[in-house]
Amino acid sequence: MKYMIAMFGSAGEMTQVQSPEWITEMIHFMVGLDEGLRETGELVFAEGLSDGALAKTIRLENGQPVATDGPFAEAKESLIGFWIVDVESEARAIEICAQIAVYSGVVELRPVPAGPPEV
């Protein structure tokens, strides 16, 4: 089963509140996690994102697209990176999420269906 693991946070805030040693440790953990998931064949795709301060949110107003600065969520923390994994079970996906949550505090796990829902 495929899952998306979404990590939330604020890169800008992290650099202000965490020590350089903690940030280096977190980066080494993320690189190691990716390598381990590649080795087991569970990693489909992973990517980090730029800080939410660089995001744009696009909404339609009177049928026209209007871009505003910032991520969609009205919060300090926004999506900062994600993984698509193909694992044997939800339990395995939760195990991976637990490792990431050590650094991010919260992780969202969402199934990736093979196609659109049947209507």
Steps between C-alpha positions, in 0.01 A plus 500: 500500500626845415492781753599863503688604812482878541733684735402841631713774647665832436857500369535866591388444858706182532823688425411751771411257779716193434875471537717444193587158646131403523439615141802301378375192690153540346644533148713187550192315629294603193776397257536167682125445502483555125794266440346230721162525326673480160691189611180324614320600180236691697584851376305611195586870516606757759569871491559786737330831432610859540376690803129587499593869492584446131167331422212651306134415544280535194125549527239585241327833554231584248639226277852645502804352676633717783833411659580594858821446693529208736379144527134407498495422871459800728772384735871538569558140399435374151594203284879487500565163336341174399562137417300259287563151631374161389489281810350169607266647759371813670692389808829526306401847374425608858839364609670725240286798606602451863867537405429824312283640780805500728619799297180658373262444790211412270473294183195436284447155347259469211430202271570551130227317310575317175245719320203729548211381718222312330191708444 
